[in-house]
Amino acid sequence: MKFTGAICISFVIALVSSLAWTNATVEEGIKVACVPAELKPCTPAGLTGGTPSTECCGKLKEQESCLCSYMKNPAFGHCFKTPNAHKVIAACSVAYPAC
């Protein structure tokens, strides 16, 4: 499980510079830049299944409108389908997206 998490992190870091930033609109009508690297504070909890940090939850809520696009990306979408990812998302009171 830790190996898979490390691979996911490597993909995210390697792809951030090559990904075109996309915008997603949050409920208030504010555009959010969809940048997967913004979720880096969630890495420790994602690897261990532990409690996510306040910073992680803040970033996850900020990037919530982007989760479907992240999940559909073949390079790292599988990172969001692990049991630990589900735990982190639920612990941050973010609805798991139904894409």
mmCIF file as gemmi writes it, N, C-alpha and C atoms, coordinates in Angstrom:
data_model
loop_
_atom_site.group_PDB
_atom_site.id
_atom_site.type_symbol
_atom_site.label_atom_id
_atom_site.label_alt_id
_atom_site.label_comp_id
_atom_site.label_asym_id
_atom_site.label_entity_id
_atom_site.label_seq_id
_atom_site.pdbx_PDB_ins_code
_atom_site.Cartn_x
_atom_site.Cartn_y
_atom_site.Cartn_z
_atom_site.occupancy
_atom_site.B_iso_or_equiv
_atom_site.pdbx_formal_charge
_atom_site.auth_seq_id
_atom_site.auth_asym_id
_atom_site.pdbx_PDB_model_num
ATOM 1 N N . MET Axp A 1 ? 0.827 -1.196 0 1 0 ? 1 A 1
ATOM 2 C CA . MET Axp A 1 ? 0 0 0 1 0 ? 1 A 1
ATOM 3 C C . MET Axp A 1 ? 0.864 1.25 0 1 0 ? 1 A 1
ATOM 4 N N . LYS Axp A 2 ? 1.957 1.245 0.784 1 0 ? 2 A 1
ATOM 5 C CA . LYS Axp A 2 ? 2.818 2.414 0.84 1 0 ? 2 A 1
ATOM 6 C C . LYS Axp A 2 ? 3.514 2.63 -0.5 1 0 ? 2 A 1
ATOM 7 N N . PHE Axp A 3 ? 3.87 1.54 -1.176 1 0 ? 3 A 1
ATOM 8 C CA . PHE Axp A 3 ? 4.522 1.648 -2.476 1 0 ? 3 A 1
ATOM 9 C C . PHE Axp A 3 ? 3.596 2.318 -3.484 1 0 ? 3 A 1
ATOM 10 N N . THR Axp A 4 ? 2.33 1.922 -3.49 1 0 ? 4 A 1
ATOM 11 C CA . THR Axp A 4 ? 1.352 2.529 -4.394 1 0 ? 4 A 1
ATOM 12 C C . THR Axp A 4 ? 1.213 4.013 -4.094 1 0 ? 4 A 1
ATOM 13 N N . GLY Axp A 5 ? 1.176 4.363 -2.837 1 0 ? 5 A 1
ATOM 14 C CA . GLY Axp A 5 ? 1.083 5.776 -2.457 1 0 ? 5 A 1
ATOM 15 C C . GLY Axp A 5 ? 2.291 6.561 -2.922 1 0 ? 5 A 1
ATOM 16 N N . ALA Axp A 6 ? 3.462 5.973 -2.796 1 0 ? 6 A 1
ATOM 17 C CA . ALA Axp A 6 ? 4.683 6.655 -3.238 1 0 ? 6 A 1
ATOM 18 C C . ALA Axp A 6 ? 4.664 6.859 -4.746 1 0 ? 6 A 1
ATOM 19 N N . ILE Axp A 7 ? 4.167 5.881 -5.469 1 0 ? 7 A 1
ATOM 20 C CA . ILE Axp A 7 ? 4.068 6.022 -6.922 1 0 ? 7 A 1
ATOM 21 C C . ILE Axp A 7 ? 3.099 7.143 -7.264 1 0 ? 7 A 1
ATOM 22 N N . CYS Axp A 8 ? 1.965 7.202 -6.578 1 0 ? 8 A 1
ATOM 23 C CA . CYS Axp A 8 ? 0.989 8.255 -6.829 1 0 ? 8 A 1
ATOM 24 C C . CYS Axp A 8 ? 1.601 9.628 -6.591 1 0 ? 8 A 1
ATOM 25 N N . ILE Axp A 9 ? 2.327 9.756 -5.514 1 0 ? 9 A 1
ATOM 26 C CA . ILE Axp A 9 ? 2.956 11.033 -5.193 1 0 ? 9 A 1
ATOM 27 C C . ILE Axp A 9 ? 3.951 11.405 -6.287 1 0 ? 9 A 1
ATOM 28 N N . SER Axp A 10 ? 4.72 10.432 -6.744 1 0 ? 10 A 1
ATOM 29 C CA . SER Axp A 10 ? 5.691 10.695 -7.806 1 0 ? 10 A 1
ATOM 30 C C . SER Axp A 10 ? 4.996 11.166 -9.073 1 0 ? 10 A 1
ATOM 31 N N . PHE Axp A 11 ? 3.877 10.511 -9.424 1 0 ? 11 A 1
ATOM 32 C CA . PHE Axp A 11 ? 3.138 10.933 -10.608 1 0 ? 11 A 1
ATOM 33 C C . PHE Axp A 11 ? 2.63 12.356 -10.459 1 0 ? 11 A 1
ATOM 34 N N . VAL Axp A 12 ? 2.082 12.664 -9.308 1 0 ? 12 A 1
ATOM 35 C CA . VAL Axp A 12 ? 1.538 14.008 -9.094 1 0 ? 12 A 1
ATOM 36 C C . VAL Axp A 12 ? 2.634 15.046 -9.234 1 0 ? 12 A 1
ATOM 37 N N . ILE Axp A 13 ? 3.75 14.818 -8.59 1 0 ? 13 A 1
ATOM 38 C CA . ILE Axp A 13 ? 4.844 15.785 -8.647 1 0 ? 13 A 1
ATOM 39 C C . ILE Axp A 13 ? 5.391 15.905 -10.067 1 0 ? 13 A 1
ATOM 40 N N . ALA Axp A 14 ? 5.554 14.779 -10.748 1 0 ? 14 A 1
ATOM 41 C CA . ALA Axp A 14 ? 6.108 14.806 -12.098 1 0 ? 14 A 1
ATOM 42 C C . ALA Axp A 14 ? 5.16 15.464 -13.097 1 0 ? 14 A 1
ATOM 43 N N . LEU Axp A 15 ? 3.87 15.305 -12.88 1 0 ? 15 A 1
ATOM 44 C CA . LEU Axp A 15 ? 2.908 15.809 -13.852 1 0 ? 15 A 1
ATOM 45 C C . LEU Axp A 15 ? 2.461 17.237 -13.61 1 0 ? 15 A 1
ATOM 46 N N . VAL Axp A 16 ? 2.682 17.754 -12.434 1 0 ? 16 A 1
ATOM 47 C CA . VAL Axp A 16 ? 2.19 19.092 -12.113 1 0 ? 16 A 1
ATOM 48 C C . VAL Axp A 16 ? 2.713 20.121 -13.103 1 0 ? 16 A 1
ATOM 49 N N . SER Axp A 17 ? 3.977 20.025 -13.436 1 0 ? 17 A 1
ATOM 50 C CA . SER Axp A 17 ? 4.538 21.017 -14.342 1 0 ? 17 A 1
ATOM 51 C C . SER Axp A 17 ? 4.014 20.866 -15.761 1 0 ? 17 A 1
ATOM 52 N N . SER Axp A 18 ? 3.576 19.664 -16.14 1 0 ? 18 A 1
ATOM 53 C CA . SER Axp A 18 ? 3.112 19.46 -17.51 1 0 ? 18 A 1
ATOM 54 C C . SER Axp A 18 ? 1.601 19.576 -17.647 1 0 ? 18 A 1
ATOM 55 N N . LEU Axp A 19 ? 0.899 19.588 -16.549 1 0 ? 19 A 1
ATOM 56 C CA . LEU Axp A 19 ? -0.562 19.676 -16.612 1 0 ? 19 A 1
ATOM 57 C C . LEU Axp A 19 ? -1 21.112 -16.839 1 0 ? 19 A 1
ATOM 58 N N . ALA Axp A 20 ? -1.957 21.272 -17.701 1 0 ? 20 A 1
ATOM 59 C CA . ALA Axp A 20 ? -2.557 22.595 -17.855 1 0 ? 20 A 1
ATOM 60 C C . ALA Axp A 20 ? -3.496 22.794 -16.674 1 0 ? 20 A 1
ATOM 61 N N . TRP Axp A 21 ? -3.378 23.907 -16.06 1 0 ? 21 A 1
ATOM 62 C CA . TRP Axp A 21 ? -4.273 24.202 -14.953 1 0 ? 21 A 1
ATOM 63 C C . TRP Axp A 21 ? -5.658 24.398 -15.521 1 0 ? 21 A 1
ATOM 64 N N . THR Axp A 22 ? -6.602 23.804 -14.87 1 0 ? 22 A 1
ATOM 65 C CA . THR Axp A 22 ? -7.977 23.998 -15.28 1 0 ? 22 A 1
ATOM 66 C C . THR Axp A 22 ? -8.685 24.748 -14.179 1 0 ? 22 A 1
ATOM 67 N N . ASN Axp A 23 ? -9.795 25.306 -14.493 1 0 ? 23 A 1
ATOM 68 C CA . ASN Axp A 23 ? -10.562 26.022 -13.489 1 0 ? 23 A 1
ATOM 69 C C . ASN Axp A 23 ? -11.844 25.266 -13.224 1 0 ? 23 A 1
ATOM 70 N N . ALA Axp A 24 ? -12.24 25.274 -11.994 1 0 ? 24 A 1
ATOM 71 C CA . ALA Axp A 24 ? -13.514 24.703 -11.606 1 0 ? 24 A 1
ATOM 72 C C . ALA Axp A 24 ? -14.243 25.781 -10.813 1 0 ? 24 A 1
ATOM 73 N N . THR Axp A 25 ? -15.534 25.808 -10.936 1 0 ? 25 A 1
ATOM 74 C CA . THR Axp A 25 ? -16.313 26.812 -10.23 1 0 ? 25 A 1
ATOM 75 C C . THR Axp A 25 ? -16.878 26.19 -8.963 1 0 ? 25 A 1
ATOM 76 N N . VAL Axp A 26 ? -16.623 26.83 -7.853 1 0 ? 26 A 1
ATOM 77 C CA . VAL Axp A 26 ? -17.18 26.377 -6.587 1 0 ? 26 A 1
ATOM 78 C C . VAL Axp A 26 ? -18.551 27.016 -6.417 1 0 ? 26 A 1
ATOM 79 N N . GLU Axp A 27 ? -19.263 26.596 -5.401 1 0 ? 27 A 1
ATOM 80 C CA . GLU Axp A 27 ? -20.645 27.035 -5.196 1 0 ? 27 A 1
ATOM 81 C C . GLU Axp A 27 ? -20.81 28.546 -5.21 1 0 ? 27 A 1
ATOM 82 N N . GLU Axp A 28 ? -19.854 29.281 -4.683 1 0 ? 28 A 1
ATOM 83 C CA . GLU Axp A 28 ? -19.972 30.728 -4.596 1 0 ? 28 A 1
ATOM 84 C C . GLU Axp A 28 ? -19.678 31.407 -5.931 1 0 ? 28 A 1
ATOM 85 N N . GLY Axp A 29 ? -19.378 30.618 -6.969 1 0 ? 29 A 1
ATOM 86 C CA . GLY Axp A 29 ? -19.083 31.181 -8.268 1 0 ? 29 A 1
ATOM 87 C C . GLY Axp A 29 ? -17.633 31.602 -8.432 1 0 ? 29 A 1
ATOM 88 N N . ILE Axp A 30 ? -16.79 31.253 -7.488 1 0 ? 30 A 1
ATOM 89 C CA . ILE Axp A 30 ? -15.37 31.597 -7.543 1 0 ? 30 A 1
ATOM 90 C C . ILE Axp A 30 ? -14.645 30.5 -8.312 1 0 ? 30 A 1
ATOM 91 N N . LYS Axp A 31 ? -13.764 30.906 -9.2 1 0 ? 31 A 1
ATOM 92 C CA . LYS Axp A 31 ? -12.972 29.94 -9.97 1 0 ? 31 A 1
ATOM 93 C C . LYS Axp A 31 ? -11.806 29.455 -9.109 1 0 ? 31 A 1
ATOM 94 N N . VAL Axp A 32 ? -11.562 28.149 -9.162 1 0 ? 32 A 1
ATOM 95 C CA . VAL Axp A 32 ? -10.467 27.534 -8.434 1 0 ? 32 A 1
ATOM 96 C C . VAL Axp A 32 ? -9.54 26.902 -9.459 1 0 ? 32 A 1
ATOM 97 N N . ALA Axp A 33 ? -8.25 27.136 -9.336 1 0 ? 33 A 1
ATOM 98 C CA . ALA Axp A 33 ? -7.281 26.472 -10.204 1 0 ? 33 A 1
ATOM 99 C C . ALA Axp A 33 ? -7.134 25.035 -9.72 1 0 ? 33 A 1
ATOM 100 N N . CYS Axp A 34 ? -7.362 24.095 -10.605 1 0 ? 34 A 1
ATOM 101 C CA . CYS Axp A 34 ? -7.237 22.681 -10.259 1 0 ? 34 A 1
ATOM 102 C C . CYS Axp A 34 ? -5.775 22.266 -10.398 1 0 ? 34 A 1
ATOM 103 N N . VAL Axp A 35 ? -5.113 22.207 -9.276 1 0 ? 35 A 1
ATOM 104 C CA . VAL Axp A 35 ? -3.693 21.872 -9.233 1 0 ? 35 A 1
ATOM 105 C C . VAL Axp A 35 ? -3.526 20.704 -8.258 1 0 ? 35 A 1
ATOM 106 N N . PRO Axp A 36 ? -3.303 19.491 -8.764 1 0 ? 36 A 1
ATOM 107 C CA . PRO Axp A 36 ? -3.197 18.326 -7.877 1 0 ? 36 A 1
ATOM 108 C C . PRO Axp A 36 ? -2.154 18.472 -6.777 1 0 ? 36 A 1
ATOM 109 N N . ALA Axp A 37 ? -1.081 19.201 -7.026 1 0 ? 37 A 1
ATOM 110 C CA . ALA Axp A 37 ? -0.031 19.369 -6.016 1 0 ? 37 A 1
ATOM 111 C C . ALA Axp A 37 ? -0.543 20.091 -4.777 1 0 ? 37 A 1
ATOM 112 N N . GLU Axp A 38 ? -1.664 20.795 -4.904 1 0 ? 38 A 1
ATOM 113 C CA . GLU Axp A 38 ? -2.251 21.473 -3.744 1 0 ? 38 A 1
ATOM 114 C C . GLU Axp A 38 ? -2.651 20.467 -2.659 1 0 ? 38 A 1
ATOM 115 N N . LEU Axp A 39 ? -2.83 19.205 -3.047 1 0 ? 39 A 1
ATOM 116 C CA . LEU Axp A 39 ? -3.246 18.184 -2.082 1 0 ? 39 A 1
ATOM 117 C C . LEU Axp A 39 ? -2.061 17.484 -1.42 1 0 ? 39 A 1
ATOM 118 N N . LYS Axp A 40 ? -0.862 17.995 -1.635 1 0 ? 40 A 1
ATOM 119 C CA . LYS Axp A 40 ? 0.334 17.398 -1.033 1 0 ? 40 A 1
ATOM 120 C C . LYS Axp A 40 ? 0.24 17.272 0.489 1 0 ? 40 A 1
ATOM 121 N N . PRO Axp A 41 ? -0.38 18.215 1.204 1 0 ? 41 A 1
ATOM 122 C CA . PRO Axp A 41 ? -0.492 18.056 2.662 1 0 ? 41 A 1
ATOM 123 C C . PRO Axp A 41 ? -1.298 16.817 3.076 1 0 ? 41 A 1
ATOM 124 N N . CYS Axp A 42 ? -1.998 16.216 2.143 1 0 ? 42 A 1
ATOM 125 C CA . CYS Axp A 42 ? -2.794 15.02 2.45 1 0 ? 42 A 1
ATOM 126 C C . CYS Axp A 42 ? -1.999 13.73 2.295 1 0 ? 42 A 1
ATOM 127 N N . THR Axp A 43 ? -0.782 13.835 1.801 1 0 ? 43 A 1
ATOM 128 C CA . THR Axp A 43 ? 0.034 12.649 1.538 1 0 ? 43 A 1
ATOM 129 C C . THR Axp A 43 ? 0.252 11.78 2.766 1 0 ? 43 A 1
ATOM 130 N N . PRO Axp A 44 ? 0.661 12.328 3.917 1 0 ? 44 A 1
ATOM 131 C CA . PRO Axp A 44 ? 0.888 11.454 5.077 1 0 ? 44 A 1
ATOM 132 C C . PRO Axp A 44 ? -0.355 10.653 5.471 1 0 ? 44 A 1
ATOM 133 N N . ALA Axp A 45 ? -1.494 11.301 5.521 1 0 ? 45 A 1
ATOM 134 C CA . ALA Axp A 45 ? -2.726 10.595 5.886 1 0 ? 45 A 1
ATOM 135 C C . ALA Axp A 45 ? -3.121 9.604 4.799 1 0 ? 45 A 1
ATOM 136 N N . GLY Axp A 46 ? -2.871 9.95 3.54 1 0 ? 46 A 1
ATOM 137 C CA . GLY Axp A 46 ? -3.194 9.054 2.443 1 0 ? 46 A 1
ATOM 138 C C . GLY Axp A 46 ? -2.346 7.799 2.444 1 0 ? 46 A 1
ATOM 139 N N . LEU Axp A 47 ? -1.116 7.927 2.886 1 0 ? 47 A 1
ATOM 140 C CA . LEU Axp A 47 ? -0.225 6.759 2.938 1 0 ? 47 A 1
ATOM 141 C C . LEU Axp A 47 ? -0.51 5.86 4.128 1 0 ? 47 A 1
ATOM 142 N N . THR Axp A 48 ? -0.847 6.472 5.265 1 0 ? 48 A 1
ATOM 143 C CA . THR Axp A 48 ? -0.997 5.693 6.491 1 0 ? 48 A 1
ATOM 144 C C . THR Axp A 48 ? -2.442 5.402 6.875 1 0 ? 48 A 1
ATOM 145 N N . GLY Axp A 49 ? -3.367 6.168 6.314 1 0 ? 49 A 1
ATOM 146 C CA . GLY Axp A 49 ? -4.759 6.025 6.724 1 0 ? 49 A 1
ATOM 147 C C . GLY Axp A 49 ? -5.033 6.763 8.022 1 0 ? 49 A 1
ATOM 148 N N . GLY Axp A 50 ? -4.075 7.588 8.44 1 0 ? 50 A 1
ATOM 149 C CA . GLY Axp A 50 ? -4.215 8.339 9.685 1 0 ? 50 A 1
ATOM 150 C C . GLY Axp A 50 ? -5.117 9.554 9.531 1 0 ? 50 A 1
ATOM 151 N N . THR Axp A 51 ? -5.183 10.332 10.584 1 0 ? 51 A 1
ATOM 152 C CA . THR Axp A 51 ? -6.007 11.529 10.606 1 0 ? 51 A 1
ATOM 153 C C . THR Axp A 51 ? -5.36 12.623 9.758 1 0 ? 51 A 1
ATOM 154 N N . PRO Axp A 52 ? -6.116 13.19 8.823 1 0 ? 52 A 1
ATOM 155 C CA . PRO Axp A 52 ? -5.552 14.251 7.993 1 0 ? 52 A 1
ATOM 156 C C . PRO Axp A 52 ? -5.359 15.537 8.795 1 0 ? 52 A 1
ATOM 157 N N . SER Axp A 53 ? -4.383 16.309 8.39 1 0 ? 53 A 1
ATOM 158 C CA . SER Axp A 53 ? -4.102 17.583 9.058 1 0 ? 53 A 1
ATOM 159 C C . SER Axp A 53 ? -5.168 18.608 8.7 1 0 ? 53 A 1
ATOM 160 N N . THR Axp A 54 ? -5.209 19.676 9.465 1 0 ? 54 A 1
ATOM 161 C CA . THR Axp A 54 ? -6.115 20.787 9.176 1 0 ? 54 A 1
ATOM 162 C C . THR Axp A 54 ? -5.799 21.373 7.808 1 0 ? 54 A 1
ATOM 163 N N . GLU Axp A 55 ? -4.522 21.474 7.491 1 0 ? 55 A 1
ATOM 164 C CA . GLU Axp A 55 ? -4.114 22.002 6.192 1 0 ? 55 A 1
ATOM 165 C C . GLU Axp A 55 ? -4.612 21.102 5.057 1 0 ? 55 A 1
ATOM 166 N N . CYS Axp A 56 ? -4.5 19.793 5.254 1 0 ? 56 A 1
ATOM 167 C CA . CYS Axp A 56 ? -4.989 18.842 4.255 1 0 ? 56 A 1
ATOM 168 C C . CYS Axp A 56 ? -6.475 19.049 4.014 1 0 ? 56 A 1
ATOM 169 N N . CYS Axp A 57 ? -7.247 19.099 5.076 1 0 ? 57 A 1
ATOM 170 C CA . CYS Axp A 57 ? -8.703 19.261 4.929 1 0 ? 57 A 1
ATOM 171 C C . CYS Axp A 57 ? -9.05 20.584 4.258 1 0 ? 57 A 1
ATOM 172 N N . GLY Axp A 58 ? -8.323 21.627 4.608 1 0 ? 58 A 1
ATOM 173 C CA . GLY Axp A 58 ? -8.561 22.917 3.974 1 0 ? 58 A 1
ATOM 174 C C . GLY Axp A 58 ? -8.314 22.862 2.476 1 0 ? 58 A 1
ATOM 175 N N . LYS Axp A 59 ? -7.214 22.242 2.086 1 0 ? 59 A 1
ATOM 176 C CA . LYS Axp A 59 ? -6.881 22.124 0.663 1 0 ? 59 A 1
ATOM 177 C C . LYS Axp A 59 ? -7.867 21.21 -0.053 1 0 ? 59 A 1
ATOM 178 N N . LEU Axp A 60 ? -8.272 20.133 0.617 1 0 ? 60 A 1
ATOM 179 C CA . LEU Axp A 60 ? -9.217 19.203 0.015 1 0 ? 60 A 1
ATOM 180 C C . LEU Axp A 60 ? -10.556 19.882 -0.233 1 0 ? 60 A 1
ATOM 181 N N . LYS Axp A 61 ? -11.007 20.68 0.728 1 0 ? 61 A 1
ATOM 182 C CA . LYS Axp A 61 ? -12.263 21.412 0.553 1 0 ? 61 A 1
ATOM 183 C C . LYS Axp A 61 ? -12.124 22.466 -0.542 1 0 ? 61 A 1
ATOM 184 N N . GLU Axp A 62 ? -10.976 23.099 -0.598 1 0 ? 62 A 1
ATOM 185 C CA . GLU Axp A 62 ? -10.703 24.108 -1.611 1 0 ? 62 A 1
ATOM 186 C C . GLU Axp A 62 ? -10.699 23.495 -3.019 1 0 ? 62 A 1
ATOM 187 N N . GLN Axp A 63 ? -10.187 22.292 -3.133 1 0 ? 63 A 1
ATOM 188 C CA . GLN Axp A 63 ? -10.056 21.602 -4.418 1 0 ? 63 A 1
ATOM 189 C C . GLN Axp A 63 ? -11.206 20.617 -4.69 1 0 ? 63 A 1
ATOM 190 N N . GLU Axp A 64 ? -12.23 20.637 -3.856 1 0 ? 64 A 1
ATOM 191 C CA . GLU Axp A 64 ? -13.329 19.667 -3.963 1 0 ? 64 A 1
ATOM 192 C C . GLU Axp A 64 ? -13.951 19.646 -5.363 1 0 ? 64 A 1
ATOM 193 N N . SER Axp A 65 ? -14.113 20.802 -5.972 1 0 ? 65 A 1
ATOM 194 C CA . SER Axp A 65 ? -14.735 20.861 -7.291 1 0 ? 65 A 1
ATOM 195 C C . SER Axp A 65 ? -13.834 20.268 -8.378 1 0 ? 65 A 1
ATOM 196 N N . CYS Axp A 66 ? -12.594 19.982 -8.034 1 0 ? 66 A 1
ATOM 197 C CA . CYS Axp A 66 ? -11.626 19.435 -8.995 1 0 ? 66 A 1
ATOM 198 C C . CYS Axp A 66 ? -11.477 17.919 -8.881 1 0 ? 66 A 1
ATOM 199 N N . LEU Axp A 67 ? -12.031 17.319 -7.835 1 0 ? 67 A 1
ATOM 200 C CA . LEU Axp A 67 ? -11.764 15.908 -7.568 1 0 ? 67 A 1
ATOM 201 C C . LEU Axp A 67 ? -12.136 14.992 -8.723 1 0 ? 67 A 1
ATOM 202 N N . CYS Axp A 68 ? -13.241 15.247 -9.398 1 0 ? 68 A 1
ATOM 203 C CA . CYS Axp A 68 ? -13.624 14.381 -10.52 1 0 ? 68 A 1
ATOM 204 C C . CYS Axp A 68 ? -12.594 14.434 -11.635 1 0 ? 68 A 1
ATOM 205 N N . SER Axp A 69 ? -12.089 15.618 -11.931 1 0 ? 69 A 1
ATOM 206 C CA . SER Axp A 69 ? -11.086 15.7 -12.998 1 0 ? 69 A 1
ATOM 207 C C . SER Axp A 69 ? -9.805 14.987 -12.574 1 0 ? 69 A 1
ATOM 208 N N . TYR Axp A 70 ? -9.458 15.049 -11.291 1 0 ? 70 A 1
ATOM 209 C CA . TYR Axp A 70 ? -8.288 14.327 -10.812 1 0 ? 70 A 1
ATOM 210 C C . TYR Axp A 70 ? -8.505 12.825 -10.932 1 0 ? 70 A 1
ATOM 211 N N . MET Axp A 71 ? -9.684 12.378 -10.546 1 0 ? 71 A 1
ATOM 212 C CA . MET Axp A 71 ? -9.988 10.949 -10.562 1 0 ? 71 A 1
ATOM 213 C C . MET Axp A 71 ? -10.036 10.389 -11.979 1 0 ? 71 A 1
ATOM 214 N N . LYS Axp A 72 ? -10.404 11.209 -12.935 1 0 ? 72 A 1
ATOM 215 C CA . LYS Axp A 72 ? -10.489 10.76 -14.329 1 0 ? 72 A 1
ATOM 216 C C . LYS Axp A 72 ? -9.139 10.771 -15.031 1 0 ? 72 A 1
ATOM 217 N N . ASN Axp A 73 ? -8.142 11.38 -14.41 1 0 ? 73 A 1
ATOM 218 C CA . ASN Axp A 73 ? -6.817 11.44 -15.01 1 0 ? 73 A 1
ATOM 219 C C . ASN Axp A 73 ? -6.142 10.078 -14.842 1 0 ? 73 A 1
ATOM 220 N N . PRO Axp A 74 ? -5.8 9.4 -15.948 1 0 ? 74 A 1
ATOM 221 C CA . PRO Axp A 74 ? -5.225 8.063 -15.848 1 0 ? 74 A 1
ATOM 222 C C . PRO Axp A 74 ? -3.868 8.021 -15.138 1 0 ? 74 A 1
ATOM 223 N N . ALA Axp A 75 ? -3.185 9.137 -15.073 1 0 ? 75 A 1
ATOM 224 C CA . ALA Axp A 75 ? -1.87 9.154 -14.437 1 0 ? 75 A 1
ATOM 225 C C . ALA Axp A 75 ? -1.938 8.985 -12.924 1 0 ? 75 A 1
ATOM 226 N N . PHE Axp A 76 ? -2.963 9.538 -12.297 1 0 ? 76 A 1
ATOM 227 C CA . PHE Axp A 76 ? -3.03 9.43 -10.84 1 0 ? 76 A 1
ATOM 228 C C . PHE Axp A 76 ? -4.434 9.259 -10.3 1 0 ? 76 A 1
ATOM 229 N N . GLY Axp A 77 ? -5.388 8.986 -11.154 1 0 ? 77 A 1
ATOM 230 C CA . GLY Axp A 77 ? -6.757 8.794 -10.693 1 0 ? 77 A 1
ATOM 231 C C . GLY Axp A 77 ? -6.905 7.648 -9.717 1 0 ? 77 A 1
ATOM 232 N N . HIS Axp A 78 ? -6.104 6.602 -9.906 1 0 ? 78 A 1
ATOM 233 C CA . HIS Axp A 78 ? -6.18 5.447 -9.01 1 0 ? 78 A 1
ATOM 234 C C . HIS Axp A 78 ? -5.797 5.804 -7.568 1 0 ? 78 A 1
ATOM 235 N N . CYS Axp A 79 ? -5.059 6.886 -7.385 1 0 ? 79 A 1
ATOM 236 C CA . CYS Axp A 79 ? -4.669 7.309 -6.036 1 0 ? 79 A 1
ATOM 237 C C . CYS Axp A 79 ? -5.89 7.692 -5.195 1 0 ? 79 A 1
ATOM 238 N N . PHE Axp A 80 ? -6.936 8.138 -5.865 1 0 ? 80 A 1
ATOM 239 C CA . PHE Axp A 80 ? -8.145 8.585 -5.161 1 0 ? 80 A 1
ATOM 240 C C . PHE Axp A 80 ? -9.116 7.445 -4.899 1 0 ? 80 A 1
ATOM 241 N N . LYS Axp A 81 ? -8.798 6.254 -5.377 1 0 ? 81 A 1
ATOM 242 C CA . LYS Axp A 81 ? -9.711 5.123 -5.233 1 0 ? 81 A 1
ATOM 243 C C . LYS Axp A 81 ? -9.247 4.128 -4.182 1 0 ? 81 A 1
ATOM 244 N N . THR Axp A 82 ? -8.226 4.488 -3.415 1 0 ? 82 A 1
ATOM 245 C CA . THR Axp A 82 ? -7.724 3.606 -2.368 1 0 ? 82 A 1
ATOM 246 C C . THR Axp A 82 ? -8.572 3.762 -1.104 1 0 ? 82 A 1
ATOM 247 N N . PRO Axp A 83 ? -8.573 2.747 -0.253 1 0 ? 83 A 1
ATOM 248 C CA . PRO Axp A 83 ? -9.313 2.878 1.015 1 0 ? 83 A 1
ATOM 249 C C . PRO Axp A 83 ? -8.832 4.066 1.85 1 0 ? 83 A 1
ATOM 250 N N . ASN Axp A 84 ? -7.528 4.322 1.861 1 0 ? 84 A 1
ATOM 251 C CA . ASN Axp A 84 ? -7.016 5.453 2.643 1 0 ? 84 A 1
ATOM 252 C C . ASN Axp A 84 ? -7.508 6.779 2.086 1 0 ? 84 A 1
ATOM 253 N N . ALA Axp A 85 ? -7.605 6.893 0.777 1 0 ? 85 A 1
ATOM 254 C CA . ALA Axp A 85 ? -8.111 8.136 0.173 1 0 ? 85 A 1
ATOM 255 C C . ALA Axp A 85 ? -9.556 8.36 0.59 1 0 ? 85 A 1
ATOM 256 N N . HIS Axp A 86 ? -10.344 7.291 0.608 1 0 ? 86 A 1
ATOM 257 C CA . HIS Axp A 86 ? -11.735 7.405 1.047 1 0 ? 86 A 1
ATOM 258 C C . HIS Axp A 86 ? -11.793 7.874 2.501 1 0 ? 86 A 1
ATOM 259 N N . LYS Axp A 87 ? -10.902 7.347 3.344 1 0 ? 87 A 1
ATOM 260 C CA . LYS Axp A 87 ? -10.868 7.736 4.762 1 0 ? 87 A 1
ATOM 261 C C . LYS Axp A 87 ? -10.524 9.217 4.914 1 0 ? 87 A 1
ATOM 262 N N . VAL Axp A 88 ? -9.532 9.665 4.16 1 0 ? 88 A 1
ATOM 263 C CA . VAL Axp A 88 ? -9.099 11.061 4.256 1 0 ? 88 A 1
ATOM 264 C C . VAL Axp A 88 ? -10.23 11.987 3.814 1 0 ? 88 A 1
ATOM 265 N N . ILE Axp A 89 ? -10.848 11.666 2.7 1 0 ? 89 A 1
ATOM 266 C CA . ILE Axp A 89 ? -11.937 12.495 2.18 1 0 ? 89 A 1
ATOM 267 C C . ILE Axp A 89 ? -13.09 12.552 3.182 1 0 ? 89 A 1
ATOM 268 N N . ALA Axp A 90 ? -13.446 11.405 3.755 1 0 ? 90 A 1
ATOM 269 C CA . ALA Axp A 90 ? -14.538 11.363 4.73 1 0 ? 90 A 1
ATOM 270 C C . ALA Axp A 90 ? -14.162 12.107 6.017 1 0 ? 90 A 1
ATOM 271 N N . ALA Axp A 91 ? -12.914 11.956 6.47 1 0 ? 91 A 1
ATOM 272 C CA . ALA Axp A 91 ? -12.478 12.621 7.699 1 0 ? 91 A 1
ATOM 273 C C . ALA Axp A 91 ? -12.5 14.125 7.559 1 0 ? 91 A 1
ATOM 274 N N . CYS Axp A 92 ? -12.363 14.618 6.332 1 0 ? 92 A 1
ATOM 275 C CA . CYS Axp A 92 ? -12.382 16.058 6.081 1 0 ? 92 A 1
ATOM 276 C C . CYS Axp A 92 ? -13.8 16.567 5.791 1 0 ? 92 A 1
ATOM 277 N N . SER Axp A 93 ? -14.785 15.707 5.945 1 0 ? 93 A 1
ATOM 278 C CA . SER Axp A 93 ? -16.191 16.059 5.703 1 0 ? 93 A 1
ATOM 279 C C . SER Axp A 93 ? -16.418 16.573 4.289 1 0 ? 93 A 1
ATOM 280 N N . VAL Axp A 94 ? -15.745 15.939 3.344 1 0 ? 94 A 1
ATOM 281 C CA . VAL Axp A 94 ? -15.912 16.236 1.934 1 0 ? 94 A 1
ATOM 282 C C . VAL Axp A 94 ? -16.65 15.047 1.318 1 0 ? 94 A 1
ATOM 283 N N . ALA Axp A 95 ? -17.646 15.328 0.512 1 0 ? 95 A 1
ATOM 284 C CA . ALA Axp A 95 ? -18.39 14.247 -0.125 1 0 ? 95 A 1
ATOM 285 C C . ALA Axp A 95 ? -17.521 13.587 -1.179 1 0 ? 95 A 1
ATOM 286 N N . TYR Axp A 96 ? -17.469 12.265 -1.158 1 0 ? 96 A 1
ATOM 287 C CA . TYR Axp A 96 ? -16.719 11.554 -2.186 1 0 ? 96 A 1
ATOM 288 C C . TYR Axp A 96 ? -17.462 11.76 -3.504 1 0 ? 96 A 1
ATOM 289 N N . PRO Axp A 97 ? -16.782 12.239 -4.526 1 0 ? 97 A 1
ATOM 290 C CA . PRO Axp A 97 ? -17.476 12.599 -5.765 1 0 ? 97 A 1
ATOM 291 C C . PRO Axp A 97 ? -18.037 11.385 -6.503 1 0 ? 97 A 1
ATOM 292 N N . ALA Axp A 98 ? -19.199 11.568 -7.064 1 0 ? 98 A 1
ATOM 293 C CA . ALA Axp A 98 ? -19.818 10.541 -7.904 1 0 ? 98 A 1
ATOM 294 C C . ALA Axp A 98 ? -19.636 11.023 -9.343 1 0 ? 98 A 1
ATOM 295 N N . CYS Axp A 99 ? -18.522 10.634 -9.916 1 0 ? 99 A 1
ATOM 296 C CA . CYS Axp A 99 ? -18.171 11.113 -11.267 1 0 ? 99 A 1
ATOM 297 C C . CYS Axp A 99 ? -18.791 10.219 -12.331 1 0 ? 99 A 1
